Structure formats: structure tokens, C-alpha cells
Amino acid sequence: MSKSVFYHAGCPVCVSAEQDLVNLIGSEKVTIVNIGEDKSRIPEAEQYGVKSVPALVTPNGNVLHINFGASIEDVKV
């Protein structure tokens, strides 16, 4: 993975974190994935180890869970 991936569910906490993250690291360095809108990406997030959103997966595979918004299980429903 050459870019970070930011997973979120579209809630206000997630959208705020997305805006801050893009401002901090730049939109060219992160792929934004709204798993609230694209549930087909949930297995991908789980494979990386994402347990809750918002979460940032770094290019070397570290998962940074940011300010709990929703569990992955809640987003699946």
C-alpha cells in the first residue's frame, strides 16, 4: 500500500476527522473510504484490523483508531 487509507462511516465525528486528516497530511497521501456508503469495503477494512471508525491505516499496515465514532459491527447493520 503506497497511501494511507482513512475509513469512516459518514457520521459527524468521522467527517470532522476526515477534514482534519486531509488538512494535516494532504489529500494526495490518503484514500478516503466511507464504508457507510460502500459496505463492500468493510471486509477490506476488517482485513487490515479496523475495529471502529474513523480509522487510518498507514502504508506500513498500522491501524490508528481515531476518536471512536462507530464499531465496524454497527456499520454492517
N, C-alpha and C positions, 0 to 999 in steps of 0.2 A: 504494500500500500504506500503510495507516494504522498498522499494528502491525508490530513485528519478527516474523520467523519463525525459530524455532530448529529446525533439522533434526538428527536423531540416529538411531542405529541400535539403541538399546536396550542397548548394552554398558555395563559398569560405569563406564567413563570418561565416556560420554555421559550416563548417568543422574545422575552426580555433577555434571557441568557444568550439566545442566538444573536441578537443585535450587539450585545456587549462583546461576544466572542469574535464576530466578524470585524468589529472595530479594533479589537486587540491584535488579531493575527492576520486579518485580511481575507477577503472572500476567495482569492486565488489559492489559498492554502487549506481550505476546508470545503468539504462537500456537506451540504445540509440535507438531511433526510427527515421528513415529517412522517413518522410511522402512524400517526393518527389518520393521515390521508392515504398512505400507501402501506397497508398492513402486510403486503407481500414481502416487505423488507424486515419484518420482525424476526424471522429466523436468522437472518444475517446478523442483526444486532445481538441476538442471543448467542450466536456462534462466537462473537468477539468477547462475550462476557458481560454485556449490558444487562443490568438488573432493574434499573429505573431510568427514567428520562426526566430532565435532559441529561445527556451523557456525551462525552467527547472521547472518541477512540483515536489515539495518536498513531502516526505512521509505524511506530515500532510495536503497536499492539496493546499499549497500556489503556485501560478504561478509566476515565475520570468522570465520576458521577458528580453532577453539579446541582446543588440546591434541589432536593427531592421535589418532583412535580407529580409523577405517577409511576407506579410499578409497571414493568413490562406486562405482567399478568392482567392488570387493569386495562391496558391499551388493547389487549387481544379481544376483549369483550365487545 
